[in-house]
Every structure is written in C-alpha cells, then in structure tokens.
C-alpha cells in the first residue's frame, strides 16, 4: 500500500509570466513580422493556463498523471502544475458528524436508540482518495457499524444485568473512549483521524420505552419506601426507649404493639392521617 507524498508545484506567478510571454511575443511577431508559425507558441501558452491552480488554507490537491499518483499539494497559494494532471480536491478541515439516533440491540437484546457526535479530519490524502470509494460516506457507514458493535457488548443499564460493571447509560467516559477507539480503528483504512467521538443521545426504543419507564419508577418507589420504613422503625424504637427511660408510662406488650402499629401507619402513610379520638379503654 502506497503512502501520501508531498508534491512541490511551480510558482503560479512565475508560470503566469511565462504564459504571458508565450502569448504576447508571438502575437507581436504575427502582427508586425507576419510570422504565422509563431501561433504554435500562443496555443502552448493557452494550454499552459490550464495548469494554474489555487490551494486554500486547510485544503489539498491530489495530482494524478494518466492514472499514476504523483503526490499531494498541501502548500497554500497560487501555483502551476502540469496541465495534463488530474486534480482531486480533499479538504483537511475538521468536520462534525452528528448522527441521527439509530436503533440497535444492547447486550441482552433490548432495542436502544443511540446517536453519536464525532469530530474528524483527513490525515492521509492518498488513503482517502484511493483506498476507499467515497471517504465521507465511508465515515458515516463505519461510525454506525462501530455503534452497533459497542452496543452489542454492553447492556443499556444494570436492571437486567446486575453484574455489569459498565453500561451504555452509566459508562460515561469509559464508553466514549471505547467508541472512539473502535471508530479510529475502522477509519484508519481511509486515512481519517478521529479527534473526538462520544454518545450524545441514548434511550430505550419507543416500543419498550413506556414499560421500561414504569419499571424505573417502580424501582425508585420501592427504594424510597425502603428508606421510609427504615426511618420509621428507628423512630418507633427511639420513642419506646424514651418512654421507658423517663418512666412516662408503663406499657404492656399489647399496648406497645398498638402504639407501634399506629406510629408505623402515621410515619409510612403517603397521605395525611385523620386522627380518631377513642373515649373508651384500649380493651373495650
């Protein structure tokens, strides 16, 4: 496989002067000396104008002569090359890829929507021009393939995969680094340098999003109830210990059970409690 080589073209201003002389002198000779054969130099000068090119900053021109790669012009300015050269413009500027979220399956088969944002640029113009058919389209396709491969190795979260140390949703920089490494490996064949790649959108696919949202809500409610009950038990325990230490009232086991029941209802209820006044005895 060949590599990129630099091509040094002739100054365009010097070439323009030569072209001017090739045209002006023969014209004068034809007019004043009737030297018709000097028209050959005029045709050469006109043909030479086809070799004048300009290369803007952060752009390049790949030059080819009858199918043979001659090099890449990265120097900016006004230049002249062989008019027979075929010139292919390749931008060296950094580009953004903000992909639309695509549907993929995670490690346990759940459909997930993932979108990525990537910054990339051409580093090797020979590979970009000749090793792939269309390097811009190649970037799009291989980025999508990298996303699908990454998603297949990790689960969206650890609800169904409790042993997962890294998940797509919670992996953060670790997942982004793996994504960047995978895309870099795939795009190296096209001479593309990946400056940065990261996941900018991730969610369950629409067909299971509702069910997964309910599951997450249920998990959150259970966790919250656990904390409420844990706190309520501690408060009841402190209340009983305080009553016993200060000898405020003597409670037998039945009255303790009734007090604990009432306190637990008050402390763990998700609605306001309506007090009930008992005018009789606990045993009546």
Secondary structure as the mmCIF struct_conf table of DSSP 4:
data_model
#
loop_
_struct_conf.conf_type_id
_struct_conf.id
_struct_conf.beg_label_comp_id
_struct_conf.beg_label_asym_id
_struct_conf.beg_label_seq_id
_struct_conf.end_label_comp_id
_struct_conf.end_label_asym_id
_struct_conf.end_label_seq_id
STRN STRN1 UNK A 6 UNK A 6
HELX_LH_PP_P HELX_LH_PP_P1 UNK A 9 UNK A 9
STRN STRN2 UNK A 10 UNK A 11
HELX_RH_AL_P HELX_RH_AL_P1 UNK A 12 UNK A 33
HELX_RH_3T_P HELX_RH_3T_P1 UNK A 36 UNK A 38
HELX_RH_AL_P HELX_RH_AL_P2 UNK A 39 UNK A 48
HELX_RH_3T_P HELX_RH_3T_P2 UNK A 49 UNK A 51
STRN STRN3 UNK A 52 UNK A 55
TURN_TY1_P TURN_TY1_P1 UNK A 57 UNK A 58
STRN STRN4 UNK A 59 UNK A 65
TURN_TY1_P TURN_TY1_P2 UNK A 66 UNK A 67
STRN STRN5 UNK A 68 UNK A 73
STRN STRN6 UNK A 77 UNK A 80
TURN_TY1_P TURN_TY1_P3 UNK A 83 UNK A 84
STRN STRN7 UNK A 86 UNK A 91
BEND BEND1 UNK A 93 UNK A 93
STRN STRN8 UNK A 95 UNK A 98
HELX_LH_PP_P HELX_LH_PP_P2 UNK A 99 UNK A 101
STRN STRN9 UNK A 102 UNK A 105
TURN_TY1_P TURN_TY1_P4 UNK A 107 UNK A 108
BEND BEND2 UNK A 109 UNK A 109
STRN STRN10 UNK A 111 UNK A 122
BEND BEND3 UNK A 123 UNK A 123
HELX_RH_AL_P HELX_RH_AL_P3 UNK A 125 UNK A 126
HELX_RH_PI_P HELX_RH_PI_P1 UNK A 127 UNK A 131
BEND BEND4 UNK A 132 UNK A 133
HELX_RH_AL_P HELX_RH_AL_P4 UNK A 135 UNK A 153
BEND BEND5 UNK A 154 UNK A 154
BEND BEND6 UNK A 156 UNK A 160
TURN_TY1_P TURN_TY1_P5 UNK A 162 UNK A 163
BEND BEND7 UNK A 165 UNK A 166
TURN_TY1_P TURN_TY1_P6 UNK A 168 UNK A 170
TURN_TY1_P TURN_TY1_P7 UNK A 172 UNK A 172
HELX_RH_AL_P HELX_RH_AL_P5 UNK A 173 UNK A 187
HELX_RH_3T_P HELX_RH_3T_P3 UNK A 188 UNK A 190
TURN_TY1_P TURN_TY1_P8 UNK A 191 UNK A 191
STRN STRN11 UNK A 192 UNK A 204
HELX_RH_AL_P HELX_RH_AL_P6 UNK A 206 UNK A 245
TURN_TY1_P TURN_TY1_P9 UNK A 246 UNK A 247
BEND BEND8 UNK A 248 UNK A 248
HELX_RH_AL_P HELX_RH_AL_P7 UNK A 253 UNK A 268
BEND BEND9 UNK A 270 UNK A 271
HELX_LH_PP_P HELX_LH_PP_P3 UNK A 272 UNK A 275
BEND BEND10 UNK A 280 UNK A 280
TURN_TY1_P TURN_TY1_P10 UNK A 282 UNK A 283
#
